[in-house]
Amino acid sequence: MRFSNDEAILALVSVVRAVNPRMLESGPNGFTVNLSPLEKKVELSSDEQLLLKLYTALSGEAKSSEGEYDVELLAEEARRVAETLAQLEKLQQWPPDVLELCRNMRQRLGGKSE
């Protein structure tokens, strides 16, 4: 799956909120993800593994020459990202462009767009 920068951030935020919203912290450039709660765990859940996969991609390892991120997602992981995006949509009123981005991503991931 190829994500634009905005899509990759939106996907990461949606999964962080599903795993542990407290891991999302305000930072000087918007937000940071504090992974320390995961470092203490012996075994990670599938959502936590997905979070690490997305975080690693955003760290630059999966960035293409076009400035996009290539993330290899299993069908179940793609479905889960689509679910977490749907949950994120319901948290607050989002600007129309964010909703459109979210819904387009969900459709590409194999989820419902509405």
All heavy atoms as an XYZ file, in Angstrom:
892
protein
N       0.855     -1.170      0.000
C       0.000      0.000      0.000
C       0.893      1.222      0.000
O       1.853      1.287      0.755
C      -0.885     -0.043      1.249
C      -1.817      1.068      1.418
S      -3.353      0.700      0.592
C      -4.156      2.246      0.729
N       0.570      2.173     -0.832
C       1.329      3.414     -0.881
C       0.489      4.527     -0.258
O      -0.650      4.736     -0.633
C       1.698      3.761     -2.313
C       2.530      5.048     -2.396
C       3.174      5.209     -3.708
N       4.412      4.431     -3.665
C       5.364      4.517     -4.559
N       5.225      5.302     -5.598
N       6.454      3.799     -4.456
N       1.085      5.221      0.715
C       0.428      6.320      1.409
C       1.155      7.628      1.130
O       2.386      7.664      1.151
C       0.475      6.114      2.932
C      -0.314      4.955      3.446
C       0.323      3.843      3.975
C      -1.695      4.976      3.434
C      -0.407      2.777      4.484
C      -2.434      3.917      3.942
C      -1.785      2.814      4.460
N       0.393      8.692      0.932
C       0.994     10.024      0.930
C       1.411     10.319      2.373
O       1.044      9.589      3.303
C      -0.013     11.070      0.441
O      -1.043     11.247      1.407
N       2.141     11.405      2.559
C       2.558     11.785      3.905
C       1.343     11.983      4.819
O       1.313     11.475      5.937
C       3.407     13.054      3.851
C       4.031     13.386      5.179
O       4.774     12.592      5.737
N       3.721     14.557      5.694
N       0.337     12.727      4.334
C      -0.868     12.970      5.136
C      -1.605     11.676      5.452
O      -2.091     11.488      6.571
C      -1.816     13.932      4.422
C      -1.282     15.354      4.370
O      -0.355     15.680      5.143
O      -1.797     16.145      3.550
N      -1.690     10.784      4.481
C      -2.368      9.506      4.702
C      -1.634      8.671      5.736
O      -2.262      8.059      6.607
C      -2.470      8.718      3.393
C      -3.423      9.300      2.395
C      -3.364      8.593      1.054
O      -2.310      8.010      0.699
O      -4.389      8.622      0.341
N      -0.311      8.632      5.647
C       0.484      7.834      6.586
C       0.307      8.357      8.011
O       0.140      7.572      8.954
C       1.960      7.849      6.181
N       0.300      9.671      8.169
C       0.103     10.257      9.506
C      -1.294      9.942     10.020
O      -1.466      9.552     11.179
C       0.363     11.771      9.470
C       1.850     12.032      9.246
C      -0.121     12.442     10.758
C       2.201     13.467      8.951
N      -2.291     10.078      9.162
C      -3.666      9.792      9.565
C      -3.825      8.327      9.971
O      -4.464      8.021     10.982
C      -4.617     10.145      8.420
C      -6.097     10.212      8.723
C      -6.409     11.205      9.824
C      -6.863     10.583      7.456
N      -3.229      7.429      9.205
C      -3.292      6.000      9.546
C      -2.611      5.736     10.882
O      -3.144      5.021     11.738
C      -2.645      5.165      8.434
N      -1.437      6.316     11.083
C      -0.709      6.129     12.339
C      -1.519      6.645     13.522
O      -1.674      5.947     14.532
C       0.645      6.837     12.280
C       1.487      6.766     13.551
C       1.937      5.339     13.836
C       2.673      7.696     13.452
N      -2.062      7.843     13.402
C      -2.849      8.418     14.491
C      -4.056      7.545     14.799
O      -4.384      7.304     15.966
C      -3.274      9.870     14.157
C      -4.328     10.376     15.125
C      -2.058     10.787     14.167
N      -4.713      7.034     13.773
C      -5.900      6.209     14.009
C      -5.552      4.924     14.756
O      -6.286      4.512     15.657
C      -6.628      5.899     12.693
O      -5.918      4.970     11.905
N      -4.428      4.313     14.418
C      -4.026      3.073     15.105
C      -3.542      3.379     16.523
O      -3.857      2.640     17.454
C      -2.970      2.299     14.278
C      -2.464      1.084     15.050
C      -3.563      1.853     12.943
N      -2.806      4.469     16.704
C      -2.379      4.856     18.058
C      -3.598      5.049     18.946
O      -3.638      4.578     20.081
C      -1.519      6.143     18.041
C      -1.317      6.684     19.453
C      -0.174      5.896     17.392
N      -4.619      5.734     18.426
C      -5.829      5.971     19.226
C      -6.519      4.663     19.585
O      -7.120      4.558     20.641
C      -6.781      6.900     18.478
C      -6.152      8.279     18.322
C      -7.046      9.439     18.426
N      -8.190      9.330     19.277
C      -8.301      9.881     20.477
N      -7.295     10.538     20.990
N      -9.414      9.791     21.161
N      -6.417      3.659     18.729
C      -7.023      2.360     19.018
C      -6.194      1.577     20.048
O      -6.746      0.853     20.865
C      -7.175      1.546     17.740
N      -4.884      1.726     20.013
C      -3.999      0.988     20.915
C      -3.967      1.642     22.297
O      -4.220      1.000     23.313
C      -2.567      0.887     20.334
C      -1.581      0.370     21.366
C      -2.564      0.000     19.099
N      -3.615      2.926     22.325
C      -3.501      3.652     23.595
C      -3.387      5.138     23.280
O      -2.298      5.618     22.955
C      -2.265      3.184     24.368
C      -2.102      3.874     25.704
O      -2.778      4.847     26.007
N      -1.167      3.379     26.503
N      -4.481      5.873     23.385
C      -4.465      7.301     23.032
C      -3.431      8.123     23.797
O      -2.964      9.143     23.305
C      -5.874      7.790     23.374
C      -6.715      6.571     23.436
C      -5.808      5.440     23.819
N      -3.034      7.668     24.984
C      -2.031      8.406     25.761
C      -0.651      8.360     25.123
O       0.231      9.131     25.504
C      -1.977      7.888     27.190
C      -3.239      8.256     27.979
C      -3.180      7.685     29.345
N      -3.239      6.225     29.175
C      -3.591      5.373     30.088
N      -3.893      5.787     31.281
N      -3.650      4.083     29.842
N      -0.459      7.465     24.162
C       0.821      7.389     23.465
C       0.993      8.559     22.491
O       2.098      8.822     22.034
C       0.946      6.055     22.717
C       1.068      4.872     23.642
S       1.005      3.280     22.791
C       2.469      3.366     21.801
N      -0.078      9.246     22.189
C      -0.054     10.414     21.312
C       0.146     11.651     22.181
O      -0.700     11.986     22.992
C      -1.383     10.491     20.565
C      -1.426     11.182     19.233
C      -0.418     10.612     18.266
C      -2.815     11.073     18.650
N       1.288     12.289     22.031
C       1.628     13.419     22.878
C       1.844     14.670     22.039
O       2.345     14.592     20.923
C       2.908     13.115     23.669
C       2.789     11.903     24.567
C       4.097     11.535     25.250
O       5.167     12.053     24.856
O       4.047     10.710     26.172
N       1.483     15.814     22.601
C       1.736     17.088     21.927
C       3.229     17.327     21.877
O       3.939     17.115     22.862
C       1.060     18.240     22.675
O      -0.329     18.107     22.605
N       3.677     17.778     20.718
C       5.088     18.073     20.545
C       5.259     19.412     19.861
O       4.275     20.059     19.482
N       6.487     19.855     19.673
C       6.735     21.168     19.074
C       6.230     21.270     17.629
O       5.885     22.343     17.174
C       8.247     21.327     19.152
C       8.779     19.955     19.345
C       7.705     19.168     20.029
N       6.165     20.163     16.928
C       5.715     20.165     15.534
C       4.368     19.478     15.369
O       4.086     18.895     14.331
C       6.755     19.490     14.639
C       8.058     20.247     14.626
O       8.067     21.467     14.633
N       9.167     19.525     14.640
N       3.535     19.510     16.362
C       2.216     18.890     16.275
C       2.047     17.802     17.307
O       1.513     18.023     18.368
N       2.551     16.610     17.009
C       2.431     15.517     17.960
C       3.607     14.571     17.809
O       4.303     14.573     16.802
C       1.110     14.747     17.768
C       1.077     13.880     16.548
C       1.497     12.564     16.607
C       0.639     14.379     15.329
C       1.491     11.759     15.477
C       0.629     13.576     14.197
C       1.048     12.270     14.280
N       3.822     13.786     18.856
C       4.818     12.722     18.827
C       4.146     11.457     19.329
O       3.116     11.507     20.003
C       6.037     13.048     19.729
O       5.576     13.263     21.060
C       6.776     14.273     19.241
N       4.723     10.338     18.998
C       4.219      9.053     19.466
C       5.231      8.503     20.458
O       6.398      8.317     20.131
C       4.008      8.068     18.298
C       3.535      6.717     18.815
C       3.017      8.638     17.287
N       4.774      8.273     21.673
C       5.616      7.732     22.732
C       5.442      6.216     22.738
O       4.419      5.705     23.195
C       5.205      8.339     24.076
C       5.991      7.781     25.233
O       6.864      6.924     25.068
N       5.694      8.249     26.423
N       6.448      5.505     22.280
C       6.379      4.046     22.186
C       6.835      3.338     23.465
O       6.819      2.106     23.508
C       7.212      3.554     21.006
C       6.754      4.011     19.627
C       7.730      3.526     18.565
C       5.352      3.523     19.336
N       7.196      4.082     24.485
C       7.728      3.443     25.692
C       6.776      2.423     26.325
O       7.260      1.409     26.850
C       8.182      4.482     26.721
O       7.122      5.283     27.139
N       5.448      2.610     26.287
C       4.585      1.559     26.850
C       4.742      0.212     26.134
O       4.583     -0.837     26.751
C       3.165      2.113     26.668
C       3.338      3.592     26.638
C       4.653      3.802     25.936
N       5.088      0.242     24.863
C       5.267     -1.014     24.123
C       6.600     -1.678     24.443
O       6.715     -2.902     24.371
C       5.165     -0.769     22.611
C       3.849     -0.194     22.097
C       3.882     -0.091     20.577
C       2.669     -1.025     22.546
N       7.594     -0.870     24.781
C       8.920     -1.405     25.081
C       8.908     -2.289     26.323
O       9.750     -3.168     26.463
C       9.916     -0.255     25.265
C      10.143      0.531     23.994
C      10.908      1.833     24.229
O      11.248      2.147     25.395
O      11.157      2.529     23.236
N       7.952     -2.077     27.205
C       7.870     -2.828     28.452
C       7.148     -4.167     28.281
O       7.163     -4.992     29.190
C       7.143     -1.999     29.508
C       7.819     -0.689     29.820
C       6.968      0.188     30.697
C       7.604      1.549     30.861
N       6.731      2.520     31.475
N       6.532     -4.371     27.131
C       5.720     -5.569     26.926
C       6.560     -6.710     26.353
O       7.435     -6.496     25.530
C       4.567     -5.259     25.976
C       3.598     -4.224     26.542
C       2.429     -4.046     25.654
C       1.338     -4.958     26.151
N       0.103     -4.842     25.404
N       6.248     -7.910     26.789
C       6.926     -9.104     26.288
C       6.305     -9.530     24.957
O       7.009     -9.888     24.018
C       6.845    -10.249     27.320
C       7.432    -11.525     26.759
C       7.531     -9.845     28.611
N       4.989     -9.466     24.883
C       4.274     -9.875     23.677
C       3.353     -8.747     23.232
O       2.612     -8.184     24.041
C       3.450    -11.134     23.963
C       2.916    -11.787     22.722
C       2.298    -13.138     23.036
O       2.828    -13.865     23.896
O       1.274    -13.443     22.417
N       3.414     -8.428     21.934
C       2.600     -7.342     21.394
C       1.341     -7.887     20.725
O       1.383     -8.922     20.057
C       3.393     -6.534     20.366
C       4.665     -5.852     20.866
C       5.379     -5.159     19.713
C       4.353     -4.860     21.974
N       0.248     -7.151     20.875
C      -0.990     -7.523     20.189
C      -0.847     -7.231     18.698
O       0.101     -6.549     18.272
C      -2.161     -6.711     20.763
O      -2.058     -5.352     20.363
N      -1.781     -7.693     17.905
C      -1.730     -7.429     16.470
C      -1.837     -5.930     16.185
O      -1.182     -5.420     15.278
C      -2.821     -8.216     15.733
O      -4.094     -7.897     16.247
N      -2.650     -5.212     16.956
C      -2.745     -3.760     16.781
C      -1.422     -3.070     17.125
O      -1.008     -2.127     16.447
C      -3.861     -3.172     17.652
C      -5.239     -3.292     17.020
O      -5.350     -3.774     15.869
O      -6.214     -2.896     17.682
N      -0.764     -3.529     18.164
C       0.523     -2.943     18.551
C       1.588     -3.222     17.490
O       2.400     -2.355     17.173
C       0.951     -3.475     19.907
C       0.063     -2.989     21.038
C       0.224     -3.761     22.329
O       0.723     -4.907     22.311
O      -0.170     -3.210     23.384
N       1.571     -4.414     16.914
C       2.502     -4.733     15.835
C       2.239     -3.859     14.614
O       3.172     -3.377     13.960
C       2.397     -6.213     15.468
C       2.919     -7.134     16.541
C       2.636     -8.592     16.246
O       2.329     -8.977     15.135
N       2.731     -9.426     17.276
N       0.960     -3.636     14.310
C       0.583     -2.768     13.198
C       1.052     -1.337     13.464
O       1.588     -0.675     12.563
C      -0.935     -2.814     12.988
C      -1.519     -1.906     11.918
C      -0.904     -2.165     10.553
C      -3.038     -2.082     11.874
N       0.891     -0.879     14.677
C       1.364      0.451     15.053
C       2.864      0.589     14.797
O       3.324      1.569     14.211
C       1.038      0.718     16.524
C       1.674      1.945     17.171
C       1.301      3.223     16.451
C       1.297      2.013     18.633
N       3.631     -0.399     15.213
C       5.080     -0.358     14.994
C       5.425     -0.382     13.510
O       6.362      0.292     13.070
C       5.766     -1.510     15.720
C       5.794     -1.410     17.239
C       6.461     -2.634     17.847
C       6.487     -0.131     17.692
N       4.672     -1.126     12.734
C       4.898     -1.186     11.283
C       4.680      0.194     10.652
O       5.495      0.660      9.855
C       3.965     -2.214     10.640
C       4.202     -2.413      9.154
C       3.208     -3.380      8.539
C       3.635     -4.802      8.760
N       2.863     -5.769      7.937
N       3.598      0.853     11.017
C       3.310      2.185     10.480
C       4.327      3.207     10.976
O       4.797      4.061     10.213
C       1.891      2.612     10.855
C       0.768      1.821     10.188
C      -0.576      2.160     10.821
C       0.736      2.078      8.692
N       4.689      3.119     12.250
C       5.664      4.043     12.826
C       7.013      3.901     12.112
O       7.658      4.893     11.778
C       5.814      3.771     14.325
C       6.751      4.732     15.003
C       6.288      5.962     15.449
C       8.093      4.406     15.209
C       7.145      6.861     16.073
C       8.945      5.298     15.823
C       8.469      6.522     16.252
O       9.330      7.404     16.863
N       7.423      2.683     11.868
C       8.681      2.433     11.169
C       8.642      3.025      9.766
O       9.608      3.639      9.307
C       8.969      0.918     11.108
O       9.062      0.426     12.450
C      10.257      0.624     10.366
N       7.519      2.857      9.084
C       7.376      3.416      7.736
C       7.524      4.935      7.757
O       8.210      5.516      6.914
C       6.025      3.020      7.142
N       6.895      5.579      8.731
C       6.981      7.035      8.831
C       8.356      7.515      9.279
O       8.695      8.683      9.085
C       5.924      7.566      9.799
C       4.587      7.868      9.171
C       3.529      8.115     10.221
C       4.687      9.054      8.245
N       9.127      6.633      9.853
C      10.474      6.999     10.276
C      11.416      7.113      9.089
O      12.585      7.437      9.262
C      11.012      5.978     11.282
O      10.211      5.974     12.435
N      10.907      6.811      7.905
C      11.704      7.018      6.705
C      12.162      5.776      5.990
O      12.603      5.842      4.852
N      12.078      4.626      6.626
C      12.577      3.404      6.009
C      11.786      3.006      4.770
O      12.303      2.345      3.890
C      12.573      2.255      7.018
C      13.549      2.484      8.155
C      13.546      1.348      9.155
O      13.157      0.227      8.804
O      13.957      1.600     10.298
N      10.531      3.404      4.697
C       9.688      2.991      3.585
C       9.354      4.153      2.647
O       8.502      4.034      1.789
C       8.391      2.371      4.115
N      10.042      5.274      2.800
C       9.744      6.449      1.992
C      10.281      6.265      0.579
O      11.447      5.940      0.374
C      10.344      7.701      2.627
C       9.779      8.975      2.059
C      10.206     10.170      2.900
C       9.445     11.399      2.477
N       9.766     12.535      3.330
N       9.408      6.469     -0.404
C       9.800      6.323     -1.801
C      10.439      7.611     -2.303
O      10.405      8.641     -1.645
C       8.565      5.988     -2.655
O       7.743      7.128     -2.779
N      10.980      7.547     -3.500
C      11.599      8.729     -4.093
C      10.573      9.826     -4.373
O      10.922     10.985     -4.509
C      12.336      8.343     -5.380
O      11.430      7.768     -6.296
N       9.293      9.468     -4.456
C       8.228     10.453     -4.679
C       7.749     11.073     -3.369
O       6.798     11.851     -3.350
C       7.025      9.808     -5.396
C       7.313      9.324     -6.807
C       7.874      7.899     -6.822
O       7.572      7.115     -5.903
O       8.632      7.591     -7.750
N       8.364     10.706     -2.248
C       7.967     11.258     -0.964
C       6.772     10.569     -0.347
O       6.181     11.069      0.591
N       6.415      9.419     -0.876
C       5.311      8.644     -0.319
C       5.889      7.456      0.446
O       7.076      7.186      0.389
C       4.380      8.184     -1.441
C       3.700      9.356     -2.130
C       2.750      8.920     -3.225
O       3.058      7.942     -3.934
O       1.709      9.565     -3.363
N       5.001      6.775      1.155
C       5.433      5.661      2.002
C       4.835      4.364      1.497
O       3.626      4.260      1.328
C       4.998      5.906      3.454
C       5.644      7.128      4.043
C       5.030      8.374      3.931
C       6.870      7.045      4.688
C       5.633      9.505      4.462
C       7.464      8.176      5.218
C       6.846      9.402      5.100
O       7.443     10.514      5.616
N       5.685      3.396      1.268
C       5.248      2.058      0.873
C       5.215      1.186      2.117
O       6.236      0.985      2.772
C       6.200      1.447     -0.159
C       6.134      2.167     -1.495
O       5.015      2.455     -1.949
O       7.197      2.435     -2.067
N       4.021      0.703      2.439
C       3.849     -0.134      3.619
C       3.198     -1.431      3.169
O       2.130     -1.424      2.570
C       2.965      0.551      4.689
C       2.868     -0.301      5.932
C       3.499      1.941      5.017
N       3.865     -2.527      3.460
C       3.318     -3.837      3.107
C       2.335     -4.260      4.201
O       2.731     -4.557      5.323
C       4.453     -4.850      2.980
C       4.044     -6.070      2.216
C       5.243     -6.951      1.895
O       6.273     -6.418      1.456
O       5.123     -8.170      2.108
N       1.062     -4.244      3.853
C       0.020     -4.605      4.807
C      -0.631     -5.919      4.415
O      -0.964     -6.126      3.237
C      -1.072     -3.525      4.851
C      -0.678     -2.150      5.368
C      -1.842     -1.175      5.229
C      -0.227     -2.225      6.821
N      -0.804     -6.790      5.376
C      -1.602     -7.990      5.164
C      -3.060     -7.563      5.049
O      -3.444     -6.470      5.487
C      -1.425     -8.949      6.339
C       0.007     -9.409      6.643
C       0.038    -10.208      7.939
C       0.557    -10.217      5.484
N      -3.895     -8.409      4.485
C      -5.316     -8.079      4.309
C      -5.960     -7.718      5.638
O      -6.726     -6.754      5.731
C      -6.053     -9.241      3.641
N      -5.651     -8.457      6.684
C      -6.213     -8.188      8.010
C      -5.737     -6.841      8.546
O      -6.495     -6.104      9.179
C      -5.850     -9.309      8.992
C      -6.317     -9.085     10.408
C      -7.835     -8.970     10.551
O      -8.568     -9.512      9.710
O      -8.287     -8.330     11.525
N      -4.477     -6.498      8.292
C      -3.951     -5.208      8.744
C      -4.622     -4.056      7.998
O      -4.969     -3.038      8.599
C      -2.438     -5.153      8.536
C      -1.672     -6.087      9.447
C      -0.206     -6.181      9.095
O       0.148     -6.061      7.901
O       0.603     -6.380     10.028
N      -4.809     -4.219      6.699
C      -5.492     -3.185      5.906
C      -6.917     -2.986      6.414
O      -7.380     -1.850      6.562
C      -5.493     -3.568      4.427
N      -7.603     -4.082      6.697
C      -8.960     -4.008      7.233
C      -8.960     -3.282      8.578
O      -9.808     -2.442      8.852
C      -9.555     -5.408      7.396
C     -11.016     -5.400      7.888
C     -11.487     -6.769      8.354
N     -10.736     -7.300      9.492
C     -10.832     -6.840     10.755
N     -11.634     -5.855     11.044
N     -10.121     -7.385     11.719
N      -7.976     -3.571      9.401
C      -7.912     -2.949     10.730
C      -7.634     -1.447     10.618
O      -8.226     -0.654     11.350
C      -6.840     -3.642     11.587
C      -6.784     -3.121     12.996
C      -8.076     -3.371     13.748
N      -7.964     -2.844     15.100
C      -8.910     -2.152     15.709
N     -10.060     -1.916     15.116
N      -8.713     -1.699     16.934
N      -6.743     -1.042      9.721
C      -6.496      0.387      9.531
C      -7.778      1.066      9.070
O      -8.132      2.145      9.558
C      -5.338      0.646      8.546
C      -5.229      2.139      8.213
C      -4.013      0.146      9.104
N      -8.511      0.435      8.154
C      -9.788      0.998      7.700
C     -10.755      1.160      8.872
O     -11.446      2.176      8.982
C     -10.394      0.121      6.603
N     -10.795      0.180      9.761
C     -11.665      0.262     10.946
C     -11.257      1.400     11.874
O     -12.106      2.130     12.379
C     -11.619     -1.048     11.742
C     -12.350     -2.193     11.120
C     -12.176     -3.487     11.914
O     -11.427     -3.501     12.922
O     -12.792     -4.482     11.522
N      -9.952      1.535     12.107
C      -9.503      2.583     13.020
C      -9.726      3.967     12.410
O     -10.010      4.920     13.129
C      -8.027      2.403     13.445
O      -7.173      2.488     12.309
C      -7.828      1.092     14.186
N      -9.627      4.058     11.093
C      -9.932      5.331     10.425
C     -11.407      5.680     10.592
O     -11.759      6.842     10.830
C      -9.569      5.266      8.944
C      -8.076      5.289      8.618
C      -7.848      4.916      7.165
C      -7.471      6.642      8.939
N     -12.273      4.678     10.477
C     -13.711      4.909     10.672
C     -13.984      5.389     12.091
O     -14.808      6.289     12.301
C     -14.498      3.631     10.365
N     -13.304      4.819     13.069
C     -13.465      5.251     14.461
C     -12.968      6.679     14.647
O     -13.583      7.470     15.357
C     -12.715      4.305     15.400
C     -13.309      2.926     15.476
C     -12.404      1.940     16.207
O     -11.258      2.233     16.507
N     -12.925      0.758     16.481
N     -11.852      7.004     14.005
C     -11.286      8.339     14.110
C     -12.251      9.391     13.564
O     -12.404     10.464     14.141
C      -9.950      8.402     13.357
C      -9.119      9.662     13.519
C      -8.633      9.809     14.957
C      -7.947      9.647     12.555
N     -12.936      9.062     12.480
C     -13.906      9.981     11.877
C     -14.999     10.379     12.861
O     -15.513     11.494     12.805
C     -14.588      9.337     10.666
C     -13.781      9.353      9.414
C     -14.555      8.773      8.245
O     -15.769      9.042      8.116
O     -13.945      8.035      7.460
N     -15.354      9.473     13.745
C     -16.469      9.698     14.672
C     -16.075     10.488     15.922
O     -16.948     10.896     16.680
C     -17.065      8.355     15.095
C     -17.668      7.589     13.940
C     -18.108      6.218     14.370
C     -18.601      5.410     13.186
N     -18.911      4.036     13.533
N     -14.799     10.701     16.149
C     -14.346     11.342     17.374
C     -14.688     12.822     17.466
O     -14.870     13.348     18.563
C     -12.838     11.186     17.542
C     -12.346      9.792     17.889
C     -10.821      9.779     17.953
C     -12.925      9.336     19.219
N     -14.739     13.488     16.329
C     -14.979     14.927     16.328
C     -15.398     15.370     14.938
O     -15.369     14.578     13.998
C     -13.721     15.687     16.768
C     -12.580     15.595     15.762
C     -11.316     16.270     16.248
O     -10.860     15.999     17.349
N     -10.756     17.139     15.444
N     -15.757     16.642     14.824
C     -16.043     17.221     13.514
C     -14.715     17.468     12.820
O     -13.855     18.160     13.355
C     -16.775     18.561     13.668
C     -18.238     18.440     13.960
C     -19.009     17.928     12.762
O     -19.430     16.788     12.766
N     -19.177     18.730     11.757
N     -14.527     16.885     11.649
C     -13.301     17.067     10.894
C     -13.575     17.971      9.697
O     -14.677     17.968      9.162
C     -12.770     15.719     10.401
C     -12.345     14.812     11.503
C     -13.053     13.779     12.019
C     -11.122     14.851     12.237
N     -12.360     13.170     13.027
C     -11.163     13.813     13.181
C     -10.000     15.667     12.195
C     -10.126     13.566     14.067
C      -8.966     15.411     13.073
C      -9.029     14.374     13.998
N     -12.580     18.696      9.236
C     -12.753     19.480      8.015
C     -13.065     18.534      6.843
O     -12.639     17.370      6.846
C     -11.397     20.159      7.809
C     -10.721     20.109      9.142
C     -11.253     18.891      9.836
N     -13.794     19.027      5.848
C     -14.173     18.174      4.715
C     -12.991     17.499      4.015
O     -13.097     16.337      3.608
C     -14.889     19.140      3.766
C     -15.389     20.233      4.645
C     -14.387     20.360      5.757
N     -11.852     18.179      3.907
C     -10.707     17.573      3.224
C     -10.147     16.381      4.002
O      -9.721     15.388      3.415
C      -9.616     18.595      2.918
C      -9.046     19.270      4.162
O      -9.768     19.402      5.175
O      -7.864     19.678      4.109
N     -10.179     16.454      5.327
C      -9.706     15.337      6.150
C     -10.664     14.159      6.020
O     -10.231     13.008      5.882
C      -9.545     15.761      7.628
C      -9.189     14.564      8.508
C      -8.495     16.844      7.758
N     -11.955     14.435      6.049
C     -12.947     13.362      5.873
C     -12.798     12.692      4.519
O     -12.861     11.467      4.407
C     -14.364     13.908      6.034
C     -14.814     14.186      7.454
C     -16.189     14.825      7.463
C     -14.798     12.926      8.297
N     -12.591     13.482      3.482
C     -12.421     12.914      2.143
C     -11.171     12.047      2.076
O     -11.194     10.940      1.536
C     -12.345     14.032      1.099
C     -12.215     13.510     -0.318
C     -12.169     14.612     -1.351
O     -12.390     15.791     -1.020
O     -11.897     14.283     -2.516
N     -10.077     12.532      2.648
C      -8.835     11.764      2.686
C      -9.046     10.441      3.410
O      -8.649      9.371      2.935
C      -7.739     12.585      3.373
C      -6.367     11.955      3.512
C      -5.717     11.801      2.154
C      -5.495     12.810      4.417
N      -9.706     10.509      4.542
C      -9.973      9.326      5.360
C     -10.836      8.320      4.593
O     -10.532      7.132      4.552
C     -10.639      9.770      6.652
S     -10.743      8.512      7.909
N     -11.886      8.795      3.995
C     -12.807      7.908      3.270
C     -12.162      7.306      2.029
O     -12.384      6.127      1.723
C     -14.088      8.651      2.937
C     -14.888      8.918      4.202
C     -16.106      9.754      3.988
N     -16.784      9.921      5.277
C     -17.609     10.897      5.544
N     -17.911     11.796      4.627
N     -18.172     10.975      6.731
N     -11.337      8.079      1.342
C     -10.617      7.541      0.186
C      -9.643      6.445      0.615
O      -9.506      5.420     -0.046
C      -9.875      8.645     -0.563
C     -10.792      9.556     -1.338
O     -11.931      9.205     -1.653
N     -10.317     10.754     -1.640
N      -8.977      6.673      1.732
C      -8.059      5.661      2.255
C      -8.805      4.389      2.623
O      -8.357      3.287      2.300
C      -7.323      6.185      3.490
C      -6.229      7.154      3.198
S      -5.473      7.768      4.723
C      -4.922      6.276      5.515
N      -9.925      4.551      3.307
C     -10.709      3.380      3.711
C     -11.148      2.580      2.495
O     -11.121      1.343      2.520
C     -11.907      3.819      4.546
C     -11.492      4.294      5.921
C     -12.597      4.849      6.776
N     -13.812      4.069      6.728
C     -15.027      4.606      6.787
N     -15.172      5.914      6.881
N     -16.089      3.843      6.770
N     -11.544      3.265      1.457
C     -11.953      2.571      0.239
C     -10.779      1.813     -0.383
O     -10.908      0.657     -0.773
C     -12.533      3.575     -0.751
C     -13.178      2.914     -1.947
C     -13.921      3.930     -2.784
O     -13.568      5.098     -2.827
N     -14.954      3.478     -3.456
N      -9.616      2.445     -0.435
C      -8.425      1.779     -0.984
C      -7.988      0.591     -0.132
O      -7.451     -0.386     -0.638
C      -7.281      2.780     -1.101
C      -7.466      3.751     -2.222
C      -6.334      4.744     -2.428
N      -5.053      4.386     -1.907
C      -4.308      5.178     -1.142
N      -4.743      6.361     -0.757
N      -3.128      4.790     -0.722
N      -8.234      0.701      1.172
C      -7.856     -0.373      2.079
C      -8.861     -1.531      2.063
O      -8.646     -2.533      2.719
C      -7.726      0.170      3.510
C      -6.520      1.066      3.754
C      -6.721      1.909      5.002
C      -5.251      0.242      3.858
N      -9.937     -1.340      1.340
C     -10.936     -2.412      1.241
C     -12.074     -2.255      2.207
O     -12.911     -3.141      2.336
N     -12.129     -1.127      2.905
C     -13.228     -0.875      3.827
C     -14.314     -0.055      3.156
O     -14.195      0.353      2.007
N     -15.356      0.194      3.882
C     -16.449      1.011      3.367
C     -16.052      2.483      3.438
O     -15.414      2.904      4.392
C     -17.725      0.790      4.180
C     -18.237     -0.620      4.075
C     -19.445     -0.808      4.956
C     -19.908     -2.236      4.889
N     -20.980     -2.497      5.834
N     -16.453      3.257      2.446
C     -16.103      4.680      2.435
C     -17.135      5.524      3.152
O     -16.914      6.673      3.437
C     -15.913      5.182      1.003
O     -17.110      5.045      0.280
N     -18.291      5.034      3.436
C     -19.341      5.798      4.143
C     -19.760      5.048      5.378
O     -19.804      3.909      5.462
C     -20.558      6.005      3.250
C     -20.265      6.882      2.052
C     -19.931      8.331      2.374
O     -20.393      8.857      3.410
O     -19.186      8.934      1.628
